[in-house]
Amino acid sequence: MMTALLLFWPALAGILVLLIKGKGAKTVAFVAALVEFAFALFAVSGFDTLSAHAQFALNLPWIESAGIRFSIGMDGISLLMVLLTTFLIPLIVLSSFKHEYRSPNVFYALILFMQTGLIGVFVALDAFLFYFFWEVALIPVYFIAAIWGGANRVPVTFKFFVYTIFGSLFMLAAFVYLYFQTPGSHSSDVNTFYQLPLDAATQSWIFWFLFVAFAIKMPVFPFHTWQPDTYTESPPQASMLLAGIMLKMGIYGVIRWLLPVVPLGVSQWDELVLILAIIGIVYGSVIAIRQHDLKRLIAYSSFAHVGLIAAGIFTLNEQGLQGGVIQMLSHGINVVGLFFIIDIIFSRTQTREINNLGGITQTTPALSIFFMILMLGSIALPLTNGFVGEFLLLSGVFQYNNWFGGIAGLTIILGAVYMLRMFQGVMFGTKTANTDNFTDLTLNEKAVLIPLVIMVFWIGLFPNTFLSISEPAVGNLLNIINR
């Protein structure tokens, strides 16, 4: 029942928020998101970290005549993604308190509805249920970006929608084919898909159908062109949802539905995927160095970081997979914090152009410290969260191929270049007309940033807190892939 509670609570809260007019909607949404996080912590307290299998499972008939069931549960990988989602959503809601959005009840209800879709993706144990929540998660963020976004929001969000729907159709086609390959009356259960005796040629085309769907969502080069514009034109909270949580759906889909279902297909194409991912690392980093808009810089930075996660996962070794899982946590925390800091800067200066900023650190000791910590976490300074994930990921890539590892390692150098350049240009130097009266953080802004910074150090100093949760599930996944 715990998984069901985590799944349906945000939807019920979203319906309640829809009925509330005025400023009370955001308060109710924030409290509901905090309650959801409390449920997730309770699930962690009762989770058996030695088990590799799904826990808190619920398996009920859904479309019984077709063998499709409402099957949900959480293994260690799922639990960490649920934890990330439930940790970030209250902070994303709280980060919006200084904004006055029109129709706030609709805005906050959409965030909660999206949370239900995200949780559903991470706990679904049936292919068509997974697909259902995959689409459910897309709809709310599309409307958030399209209604409350920037001047170019309509064409940008339309492009985002077309990209993701296009990929989803490929995934649906693959799932339908796999469903009809199951014996007897057919089933779409994940474990049944794992046991299908598919030949290498069949697995090869199924690999591409699934990979395209997941690669668009992450995104991986060259399926990334929707991302920078969407992140830039979306309102701050939508950018946080997209980068902090939603892109993890694609990575999670690779781990749960691609690698173990078509291992022969993966073995045929893993080298090409690593090459694409590494191209994305270098390309995204170089483009980030050239950016002057803070939001676009972080968008390309996120693209580069996801490239490293994808490369690590496709090495099919324990270091790469564990690094991918913990880096999903670290990236979500860092990118949400950085987007929020950009929102703070923009709300005070009405500009995101680095050339129009400077000297902010002279009057903002608190902002300077928080910004620096999140920036250093993003460039993988030892003792921060980014270091743990990038060390494991690069270790996994080096095990796969030394040359690939060496090129992928450029992410650390290039990341330091664009992040330090951004920090120096925004925070140091001479004050400009835009930053002359810049004020330090408010209590509300500190309330958002403090938990994020705590997690930067918690993951950096005590990574086994999280690695021990996912380790049995990762081991079981490798056993299935190598069977």
DRENPA-412684 format. One record per residue (C-alpha): x, y, z; residue number from 0; residue in one letter. Coordinates in steps of 0.5 Angstrom, whole numbers, plus 2048, in hexadecimal, padded with zeros to 3 digits. Layout:
<sites>
X  Y  Z  NUM  a
...
</sites>
This chain:
<sites>
800  800  800  0  m
806  805  801  1  m
807  805  7FA  2  t
800  806  7F8  3  a
800  80C  7FD  4  l
806  80F  7FA  5  l
803  80F  7F3  6  l
7FC  811  7F5  7  f
7FD  816  7FA  8  w
800  81C  7F6  9  p
7FA  81B  7F1  10  a
7F5  81C  7F7  11  l
7F8  822  7F9  12  a
7F8  825  7F2  13  g
7F1  824  7F2  14  i
7F0  827  7F8  15  l
7F5  82D  7F6  16  v
7F1  82E  7F0  17  l
7EB  830  7F4  18  l
7EE  835  7F8  19  i
7EE  83C  7F6  20  k
7F4  841  7F7  21  g
7FA  841  7FB  22  k
7F8  83B  7FF  23  g
7F9  836  7F9  24  a
801  837  7FA  25  k
801  835  801  26  t
7FC  82F  801  27  v
801  82D  7FB  28  a
807  82E  7FF  29  f
804  82A  805  30  v
802  824  801  31  a
809  824  7FE  32  a
80C  824  805  33  l
807  81E  807  34  v
809  81A  800  35  e
810  81B  802  36  f
80F  818  809  37  a
80B  812  806  38  f
812  811  802  39  a
816  811  808  40  l
811  80C  80C  41  f
812  808  806  42  a
81A  808  807  43  v
819  806  80E  44  s
816  800  80C  45  g
81A  7FE  806  46  f
81E  7F8  806  47  d
825  7FA  803  48  t
827  7F3  802  49  l
822  7F1  7FE  50  s
822  7F2  7F6  51  a
81B  7F1  7F5  52  h
815  7F6  7F5  53  a
812  7F8  7FB  54  q
80C  7FB  7FE  55  f
809  7F8  7F7  56  a
801  7F8  7F5  57  l
7FF  7F4  7EF  58  n
7F8  7F5  7ED  59  l
7F4  7F3  7E7  60  p
7F3  7F9  7E2  61  w
7F2  7F7  7DB  62  i
7F1  7EF  7DE  63  e
7EE  7EC  7D7  64  s
7F5  7EF  7D4  65  a
7FA  7ED  7D9  66  g
7FB  7F4  7DB  67  i
7FC  7F5  7E3  68  r
7FC  7FB  7E7  69  f
803  7F9  7EA  70  s
807  7FD  7EE  71  i
80D  7FD  7F3  72  g
814  7FF  7F5  73  m
81B  7FC  7F5  74  d
821  800  7F7  75  g
822  804  7F0  76  i
81A  806  7F0  77  s
81A  808  7F7  78  l
820  80D  7F6  79  l
81C  810  7F0  80  m
816  811  7F5  81  v
81A  814  7FA  82  l
81D  819  7F5  83  l
816  81B  7F3  84  t
813  81C  7F9  85  t
819  81F  7FC  86  f
819  824  7F6  87  l
812  826  7F5  88  i
811  829  7FC  89  p
817  82E  7FA  90  l
815  82F  7F3  91  i
80E  831  7F6  92  v
811  835  7FC  93  l
816  839  7F6  94  s
80F  83C  7F3  95  s
80D  83F  7F9  96  f
810  846  7F7  97  k
80C  846  7F0  98  h
805  848  7EF  99  e
803  843  7EA  100  y
7FC  844  7E7  101  r
7F7  83E  7E8  102  s
7FC  83B  7EE  103  p
7F7  836  7EF  104  n
7F8  833  7E8  105  v
7FF  834  7E9  106  f
801  830  7EF  107  y
7FC  82B  7ED  108  a
7FF  82A  7E7  109  l
806  829  7EB  110  i
802  824  7F0  111  l
7FF  820  7EA  112  f
806  820  7E6  113  m
809  81D  7ED  114  q
804  817  7EC  115  t
806  816  7E5  116  g
80E  816  7E7  117  l
80C  811  7ED  118  i
808  80D  7E9  119  g
80E  80C  7E4  120  v
813  80A  7E9  121  f
80F  805  7ED  122  v
80B  802  7E7  123  a
80C  7FA  7E6  124  l
808  7F9  7E0  125  d
80A  7FC  7D9  126  a
803  7FF  7D7  127  f
803  802  7DE  128  l
80A  805  7DD  129  f
808  808  7D6  130  y
801  80B  7D9  131  f
805  80F  7DF  132  f
80A  811  7DA  133  w
805  815  7D6  134  e
802  817  7DC  135  v
808  81A  7DF  136  a
809  81E  7D8  137  l
802  821  7D8  138  i
803  826  7DE  139  p
80A  828  7DD  140  v
807  82A  7D5  141  y
802  82E  7D8  142  f
806  832  7DD  143  i
80B  834  7D8  144  a
806  836  7D3  145  a
802  83A  7D7  146  i
807  83D  7DC  147  w
80D  83D  7D8  148  g
811  842  7D4  149  g
80F  846  7CE  150  a
811  840  7C9  151  n
80E  83B  7CD  152  r
809  839  7C8  153  v
80D  836  7C3  154  p
813  834  7C8  155  v
80E  830  7CC  156  t
80A  82D  7C5  157  f
811  82B  7C3  158  k
812  827  7CA  159  f
80C  824  7C9  160  f
80D  822  7C2  161  v
814  81F  7C4  162  y
811  81B  7CA  163  t
80B  818  7C7  164  i
80F  816  7C1  165  f
813  812  7C6  166  g
80E  80F  7CA  167  s
80A  80C  7C4  168  l
811  808  7C2  169  f
811  806  7C9  170  m
809  804  7C9  171  l
80B  800  7C2  172  a
810  7FC  7C6  173  a
80C  7FB  7CC  174  f
806  7F8  7C7  175  v
80B  7F3  7C4  176  y
80E  7F1  7CA  177  l
807  7F0  7CD  178  y
805  7EB  7C7  179  f
80C  7E7  7C8  180  q
80A  7E5  7CF  181  t
807  7DE  7D0  182  p
800  7DC  7D1  183  g
7FB  7E1  7D2  184  s
800  7E7  7D2  185  h
803  7EB  7D7  186  s
806  7F2  7D8  187  s
80A  7F1  7DE  188  d
811  7F3  7DF  189  v
814  7EC  7E1  190  n
810  7E9  7DB  191  t
813  7EE  7D6  192  f
81A  7EC  7DA  193  y
819  7E5  7D8  194  q
817  7E5  7D1  195  l
81C  7E1  7CC  196  p
81D  7E6  7C7  197  l
822  7E5  7C1  198  d
828  7EA  7C0  199  a
824  7ED  7BA  200  a
81E  7EF  7BD  201  t
821  7F1  7C3  202  q
825  7F6  7BF  203  s
81F  7FA  7BC  204  w
81B  7FA  7C3  205  i
822  7FD  7C6  206  f
821  803  7C1  207  w
81A  804  7C2  208  f
81B  804  7CA  209  l
821  808  7CA  210  f
81E  80D  7C5  211  v
818  80E  7CA  212  a
81D  80F  7D0  213  f
823  813  7CD  214  a
81E  818  7CB  215  i
81C  819  7D2  216  k
823  819  7D5  217  m
825  81C  7D0  218  p
82B  819  7CD  219  v
82E  81B  7C6  220  f
82B  81C  7C1  221  p
824  81C  7C4  222  f
826  822  7C9  223  h
824  828  7C4  224  t
81D  829  7C8  225  w
820  82A  7CF  226  q
824  831  7CF  227  p
81E  835  7CC  228  d
819  831  7D1  229  t
81D  832  7D7  230  y
81E  83A  7D5  231  t
817  83B  7D3  232  e
814  837  7D9  233  s
812  83B  7E0  234  p
817  839  7E5  235  p
813  834  7E8  236  q
812  830  7E2  237  a
81A  831  7E0  238  s
81B  82D  7E7  239  m
816  828  7E6  240  l
819  826  7DF  241  l
820  826  7E1  242  a
820  824  7E8  243  g
81B  81E  7E7  244  i
818  81D  7E0  245  m
81E  81C  7DD  246  l
81F  816  7E2  247  k
819  813  7DF  248  m
81D  811  7D8  249  g
824  80F  7DC  250  i
81F  80A  7E1  251  y
81C  808  7DB  252  g
822  805  7D8  253  v
824  802  7DE  254  i
81D  7FF  7DF  255  r
81B  7FD  7D8  256  w
820  7FD  7D3  257  l
827  7FA  7D6  258  l
823  7F4  7D9  259  p
81E  7F3  7D4  260  v
823  7F3  7CE  261  v
82A  7F1  7D0  262  p
82C  7EF  7C9  263  l
829  7F5  7C6  264  g
82D  7F9  7CB  265  v
834  7F5  7CA  266  s
833  7F7  7C3  267  q
832  7FE  7C3  268  w
835  800  7CA  269  d
83C  803  7C7  270  e
838  807  7C2  271  l
834  80A  7C8  272  v
83A  80B  7CC  273  l
83D  80F  7C6  274  i
836  813  7C6  275  l
836  814  7CD  276  a
83E  817  7CD  277  i
83C  81B  7C7  278  i
837  81E  7CC  279  g
83B  81F  7D1  280  i
841  823  7CD  281  v
83C  827  7C9  282  y
837  829  7CF  283  g
83D  82B  7D3  284  s
840  82F  7CD  285  v
839  833  7CB  286  i
838  834  7D3  287  a
83F  838  7D3  288  i
83C  83C  7CD  289  r
836  83E  7D1  290  q
834  845  7D4  291  h
82D  843  7D6  292  d
82D  840  7DD  293  l
827  83B  7DB  294  k
82A  839  7D5  295  r
831  838  7D8  296  l
82E  833  7DD  297  i
82A  830  7D8  298  a
830  82E  7D4  299  y
833  82C  7DA  300  s
82E  827  7DC  301  s
82E  824  7D5  302  f
836  823  7D6  303  a
835  820  7DD  304  h
82F  81B  7DA  305  v
834  819  7D5  306  g
839  816  7DA  307  l
833  813  7DE  308  i
831  80F  7D7  309  a
838  80D  7D6  310  a
839  80A  7DD  311  g
832  806  7DC  312  i
834  803  7D5  313  f
83B  801  7D8  314  t
837  7FB  7DB  315  l
83B  7FB  7E1  316  n
839  7FC  7E9  317  e
83D  802  7E9  318  q
83A  805  7E3  319  g
833  803  7E5  320  l
834  805  7ED  321  q
837  80C  7EA  322  g
831  80D  7E6  323  g
82C  80C  7EB  324  v
830  811  7F1  325  i
831  816  7EB  326  q
82A  816  7EA  327  m
829  818  7F1  328  l
82F  81D  7F1  329  s
82D  820  7EA  330  h
826  821  7EC  331  g
828  825  7F3  332  i
82D  829  7EF  333  n
829  82B  7E9  334  v
823  82D  7ED  335  v
827  832  7F2  336  g
82B  835  7EC  337  l
824  836  7E8  338  f
822  839  7EF  339  f
828  83E  7F0  340  i
827  840  7E9  341  i
820  842  7EA  342  d
822  846  7F0  343  i
827  84A  7EC  344  i
822  84B  7E7  345  f
81C  84D  7EB  346  s
821  853  7EE  347  r
824  855  7E8  348  t
81F  853  7E2  349  q
825  850  7DE  350  t
829  849  7DD  351  r
82E  84C  7D9  352  e
835  84B  7DC  353  i
838  851  7D9  354  n
832  855  7DD  355  n
834  853  7E3  356  l
83A  853  7E8  357  g
83C  855  7EF  358  g
836  851  7F3  359  i
83A  84E  7F8  360  t
83C  855  7FB  361  q
835  855  7FE  362  t
833  84E  7FE  363  t
837  849  803  364  p
832  844  804  365  a
830  844  7FC  366  l
837  844  7FB  367  s
839  83E  7FF  368  i
833  83A  7FD  369  f
834  83B  7F5  370  f
83B  839  7F6  371  m
83A  832  7FA  372  i
835  830  7F4  373  l
839  833  7EF  374  m
83F  82E  7F2  375  l
83A  829  7F3  376  g
839  829  7EB  377  s
840  829  7E9  378  i
841  823  7EE  379  a
846  826  7F3  380  l
848  820  7F8  381  p
843  820  7FE  382  l
83D  822  7FA  383  t
838  81E  7F7  384  n
83A  81F  7F0  385  g
841  81C  7F1  386  f
83E  815  7F4  387  v
83A  814  7ED  388  g
83F  817  7E8  389  e
845  812  7EC  390  f
840  80C  7EB  391  l
83E  80E  7E4  392  l
845  80F  7E1  393  l
848  809  7E5  394  s
842  805  7E1  395  g
844  808  7DA  396  v
84B  807  7DB  397  f
84A  800  7DD  398  q
846  800  7D6  399  y
84B  803  7D2  400  n
851  808  7D4  401  n
851  80C  7CE  402  w
849  80D  7D0  403  f
84B  80F  7D7  404  g
850  814  7D5  405  g
84B  818  7D1  406  i
846  817  7D5  407  a
84A  81A  7DB  408  g
84A  820  7D7  409  l
844  822  7DB  410  t
847  824  7E1  411  i
84C  829  7DE  412  i
847  82C  7D9  413  l
842  82C  7DF  414  g
846  830  7E3  415  a
848  835  7DD  416  v
840  836  7DC  417  y
83E  836  7E3  418  m
844  83A  7E6  419  l
843  83F  7E0  420  r
83C  840  7E2  421  m
83D  841  7E9  422  f
843  846  7E8  423  q
83F  84A  7E3  424  g
838  84A  7E7  425  v
83B  84B  7EE  426  m
842  84E  7EE  427  f
844  855  7EA  428  g
841  85B  7EA  429  t
83A  85D  7EC  430  k
835  85F  7E6  431  t
82F  863  7E6  432  a
82B  85C  7E6  433  n
82F  85A  7ED  434  t
830  860  7F0  435  d
82A  85F  7F5  436  n
82B  858  7F5  437  f
828  855  7FC  438  t
82A  84E  7FF  439  d
826  848  800  440  l
81F  848  804  441  t
81D  843  809  442  l
818  840  804  443  n
81E  83F  7FF  444  e
823  83D  804  445  k
81D  837  806  446  a
81E  835  7FF  447  v
826  835  7FE  448  l
828  832  805  449  i
825  82B  804  450  p
828  82B  7FD  451  l
82F  82D  800  452  v
82E  828  806  453  i
82D  822  801  454  m
833  824  7FD  455  v
837  823  803  456  f
833  81D  805  457  w
834  819  7FE  458  i
83B  81B  7FE  459  g
83D  819  805  460  l
839  813  806  461  f
837  810  7FF  462  p
836  809  802  463  n
82F  80C  805  464  t
82D  80C  7FE  465  f
831  807  7FA  466  l
830  801  7FF  467  s
828  802  7FD  468  i
829  801  7F6  469  s
82F  7FC  7F6  470  e
82B  7F6  7F6  471  p
826  7F8  7F1  472  a
82C  7FA  7ED  473  v
82F  7F3  7EE  474  g
829  7F0  7EC  475  n
828  7F4  7E6  476  l
82F  7F2  7E3  477  l
82D  7EA  7E5  478  n
827  7EB  7E0  479  i
82B  7EF  7DB  480  i
831  7E9  7DB  481  n
82D  7E3  7DC  482  r
</sites>
